[in-house]
Amino acid sequence: MITTYVDSHQHFWQLSRGDYAWLTPELPELYRDFLPKELESLIKVSPVAKTILVQAAPTYAETIFLLKLAEENDAVAGVVGWIDMESDSAIAQLNLLINNQYFKGIRPMIQDIKDQDWMLNSTLTPVFEFLSEHNLTFDALVLPKHLKALQQLAIRHPKLNIVIDHAAKPNLKSANLTDWQRDMSALAAQPNVYCKISGLLTEAKIGIRAAELQPVFDFLLKQFSASRLMWGSDWPVLNLVSDYHEWLAMTLACLQKLTPEDRNQIMQQCAAHFYRI
């Protein structure tokens, strides 16, 4: 029986820091500060006990900001940060970051990079090798068009711990998910690749019900098994279409037919293992 959950994907931001280029007044639900006290009020009335805090700005300074928040807040079990992987100082920055117990890995914002095959650039190889050698993680913020390149990366670096954020953001408003399913199946065949059940509501039609999401859950479970799937809220981006407790309830509804052991894997153990909590 599950007693506590791990939220594998949430964010904090403080607008006055000035490095969130994507955050504009055109997103009124998100264009304000989101900090630990607000999340604490949400999770204290839920089974969520620990979270993984994920970068929201492509700056090293934000990573340091997030690590400080982790040190000050018991619920945060780890931080996925950002470094300039193309910089000559990338390895030096990683060598500094690994001294912090909360630093778990990095996430480049691949979805915003024009070059679809950017992650396969040979200049990035030393960073991927460093991550592999030090058991650090790589969050892949990708779209379906990036999945073939991500598969090549996973094969090239078999010891690199990769997790696909938001299941690669499939277009759930479309009736045709054939290409996404094909490429996700190919990726799932690589044992070093995991997947987050997060961010799905923002890719679906407004008001989608758990029963309509069930086929997506079933597909991901069949491909990755419970041991390589982890639940995440994607809060506060989630607020664009839903709220923390509704998404948690929808997830549990989609997992209700699983064994307690498999639900525990998805809601707790997979993230705890992947992020070394």
N, C-alpha and C positions, 0 to 999 in steps of 0.2 A: 504494500500500500504506500503510495507516494505521500510524504509529509511535507516536503518542500520542493519548489521548482527553481530552476535557474533560467533567467531571461538572458539569452545569448546575444541580444542585440538591442541596445538602447543608446540614446544620445543625450548630451547636455550641451547647451551653448549660451553664450553671453554676448549679446549684440555689440556692446561697447568695445569688444576686442577687435572688431573690424575686419576679420578675415573669412567671413562667410559670404562669399560672392553670390552664391545661389539664393540666399535668403533676402527677399525683397518685400516691400509692402504689398505686392501683388499676391502674397501668401499670408493673408491676415491671421489664419489659424496658427501659423508658425512664427510670425514676425514679432517675437518678444523673447525674453529670456526664459530658458527652461533649465532649472538647476535642481540639485538633489532634494531639497525639502519637498518639492512638488511631487517628485516620483515616490519619495518615502510615504507620502500620504496615500498614494495609490496602492503600493505593494503591502502596506501594513494591514490591509483588509483583504489580502489575497494570500495564496500559498507560496508566492514568490519570496525567496530568501536572499538570493544573490543575483547580481547582474553583471554583464560584460558591457563596458562602456566603449563605444566605437566612435572613431574620429568623424567629424562633420566638416572639417576645413582642411585644405591641402597645405598645412604649415606645420613645421616642427614645433613652433611656439604653442600651437593648440595641443599637441601631444603632451607637452610639459604641463599645461593648464589642466588637462584631463588626469594626469598622474597625480597632481596635487589634490584634485577632488577625490580621487580614489583613496588617497592616504587619509582623508578627513571623513570618509563616509563608509561605514561598515558594510553596507549592502553591496558596494562595488567590489567585485572579486578580481577584476582584471580590466586592462585597457588595451584596445587595438588602436595603435597610433598611425602616424604618417611620417614618412621621411621622403626627401627628394631622391628617389632611387637612381636618378641619372647623375647625381652630383658626385664630385670627387670626395666629398666628405660623408657619403652615405654610410660606409662601414664604420667610420669614426663615430658617427651619431648612434649607430646600433650598439657599438661597444659601450657607449655611455648609458644607453637606455636599458641594457640587460642587467645593469646593477640595481634597477628598481624592481622589486618583487611583483609589482602590479603590471609591468609591461609584458604583454603576451605575444604581440606580433604587429603586423602593419597592414594597412589597406590603402593602396593607391586608388584614386577615383577613376577607374578605367572607363566607366560609362561616359565620362566627359572628354576622353582623349580621342582625337580624330582618327589616329592610326589604329585600325581594327586589330592589327597584329602587334601592337606596341609591346605587349608582355613577352614576346619572343625575341626582342632585340638583344643581341649578344652582350651589349654593354651592361645589361641588368643581371647577367649570370653571377657575378660575385655576390650580389645581394641575396639572390635565391640560394646560393650555396651557403652563405652565412646563416640564413634562416634555417636551412636544413640541418646544419651542423649544431646549432644551438637549440634545436627543438622549438623554434618559434613558429608562429602561424602566419598564414597568408589568407586574408579575407579578399575574395574576388568579387568586387562590385561590378558585375558585368551584365550585359544584355544578351538575349539569345544569339545575336550575331557574333558574339565573342566566344561562344562555347567550343568551336573547333580549335581555336588557338589555345584555349585553356586546356583542352585535352592534350595538345602537343606539349604544353608546359608541364602537365602532370606526368607525362611519360618521360620527359627530359629530366625531371627532378623527382624521382620516385620516393625520396625521403622528405619531400616538402609537404607539410600539413596544410592542405588547401580546403577552404570551405566556401561554397557558392552562396553569396548573400542573396536573400529574397528569391531563392530558386531561379535566379537569373532573370527575374521580372518578366515572366511570360505574359503575353497579352491575353488576359482572361476574358476580355470583352469579345474576343474572336472565337468562332466555333472551330477554327482550324489550328490545332496545337501540334500538328504532325512533326514539323521540323524541330520544334523545341523538345518534344518527346524523344525523337531520334538522337539528338545531340546530348541530351541529359542522360539517356541510357548509355551512350558511349562513354561519357565521363564517369558514370557510376561504376563502370567496369574497372576503373583505376582505384585501388584500395586506399590510396592516400587522399581521396577526394570525399568531402562531407558536404552536407547541404543544410541550409537554414530554412525552416518553415517560418518565414517572416515576410512582411511587405506585400503579401498577396492581395490584401484588400484594396490597396491603392492601385492595383493593376486590374481590378474587377469592376463590374458595374455597381453603381451605388445601390445599397440595400441588398446585396447578395446574401443568401442564406447559407447556413452550414451545409445543408444537403446539396447545394449547388457546388460547393467547394470539395465535397467528398471525393469525386473522381481524381482531383489533383492530389489530394492527400494519399489516396490509394496508389496512384501511379508512383509518387515519390517513395512511398514505403516499399513498394515492390522493387524499385531500382536500387535504393540505397540500404534498405533494411533499417530497423529501428536504431541499430548501433551507430549509424552514420547520419542520422537526422537529429536536428536540435531546434527547439522552439525559440522564437524571438519575438519581441513586441514591435520593434522598430518605432518605439515611442521616442519623441513626440510626433514624428512624421505621420504616424498612425492617426493622429487627430484630424488629418485632412478628410478622413472618411468614416472614422469610427472612434472608439475609445479603448482604453487598456483592458477593462473588465469584459467588454463585449467580445474583443478578439480572443481573450483567454477562454471565455466560455465557448466560442465557436470552435476553437482548436480542440478543446476537450470533447465536444460533441462529435467531432470528426474522428477522434481517437477512441471513442467509447467501446468499440468492438475489439480492441486490442487486449492482449493479456496485460495484467498489471506490470509485468516485467518490461514489456515493450513500451508501454506508456511512460514508465519510469526512465527508460533510456532516452526517449525523445524530450521529456520535460525536465530532465535533470542530468542523468549520467553521461550522455554524449557530450554535452557542453563542458561538464566538469572534467572529463577526460581530455577533450580536445584542447581546452585552455589551461589545463594543469591547475585546476582549482584545489 
